[in-house]
Amino acid sequence: MNITGRLTRDAEVRTTSQDKQVVNFSIATNDSYRKKQGERIEQTTYFDCSYWMSPKVAKILTKGTLVELTGRVSARAWTGNDGEAHAGLNFHTSNIKLHGGGKRAETVQATAKVESNKVVPQPIEDDLPF
């Protein structure tokens, strides 16, 4: 599954009790549609994301960055300390493609590619004829 959205905060690296590192971040995706009456409805969906391949990718996942993620989604439900029911969506990320924005906006788009646990930004060639 692919989703595209903007990071809502800078990514964080956490270490599990088994000494494995995971990058945690969240994104917001936007969708809109029109009702029969012509009213435009905007919908925002938030995903809590995890990426296990390389902790180095956290350096380039900054708030506001537009990303396209490949992976799988899962839902979770829990009861908060206040007794209220909560629900959320997790996205288990296997591939990250950057589309710019955020604190480290670049003039070219870049693709974050993981090779041997190293994140290697690669520029995307713009081959538009104009």
N, C-alpha and C positions, 0 to 999 in steps of 0.2 A: 504494500500500500504506500502511496506517496501523499504527503501533505506539504503545503507551503504556507509559511507564516513568518511573523516577526518575533524575535526573542523579547520576552517581557522583562528579563533581568539578565545580568551577566551569568555565564555558566560557572558552576562550582565543581571542584574535584573532591570527591569523598573517597575514603578508604574503608572497605568492608572489614568485618571481623576476620575474614580469611586473607587479609592483606591484598585484596584486589582493588584496583582503582576504577571508579566510575565517574563519568561526567554527567552532572544533572543540570538541566535547564528547562525552561518552559517557553512555549510559543503560543501565540494567539493567531487563529485563522479567521478570516472574515468571509461571509457569504451574504448575498442579498437576493431578494426576490420581490415580485409585485403581487399583491392580493388582487382578487377579481375587481375590487373597487378602484384599483390603480395605486393604492398606497404602497410605498416602497418600505420593505422590512429589512433591516440590517441585523445579522446574527454574528456573534463572535463566540468561537469555541476555543477553550484553553486546553492545552495538552502539557502534562508533566512528562519530560523526555529524559531518557537515559541512554548513554553511549559508552560501551565497554571496550572499544577497540584501542583507543589511545588517549591518555589524559592530556596530551599536548594540544589537542583540538580546543580545549577550554580557552586558550589564549585568544583565539579568533572568534569565539562565540560571545559577542557582546550585545548588550541591550540595544534593540532596534534593528539588528541585522536581519535581513530577509534571507531565509533558508528554505531549501526544499529537502525534505527528509524522506528516506525510504526505510521501511520497517514494518512492525506490526503493532496494532493497538489493542489495549485491554482496558476493561472498566474495573473500578474498585468502589466499594462502598464501606463506610465506617460510621461509627457513632462517636461524636465529639465528646469532650469532657463536660460540655454543657447538656449532654443528652440528645442533642439534635442529630438527625441523620444527614450524612454528607455523601456525595458521590463525585468521582473524578475519572478522567481518562489518562492513561499512561501510554506513551509511545516508546517502544523499544527500538531504538534507531540502529540501523545497520549501515547507512550511507548518508553523508551530509554534503549538500551542494550549496555553496554560498552564492548569494546574488547581490552582495554589497549592503551598504547602509551601516548603521550603528556607529560606534565611536571610531572605528578604524576603517571608515569608508575609503575605498580605493577607486581609482579612475577606471579600472577594468574589473570585470566580474572574475571571480575565482572559484575553482572547484577544490574542495578539501578532499584529498584522496589519501587513504591510509595504505601505506606500504611498509611492511616489516615494523609495525608499530610506530611509524613516523608519519606525521601529517605533512603533506607536500602540496602547498597551494600551486595550482596550475592555471595560467591565464586562459580564458576562452577567447578564441579569435572571433572577431566580429566581421563576418563576410557579407554584410549588406552592401548592395551595389550603390547606395547613395549616402 
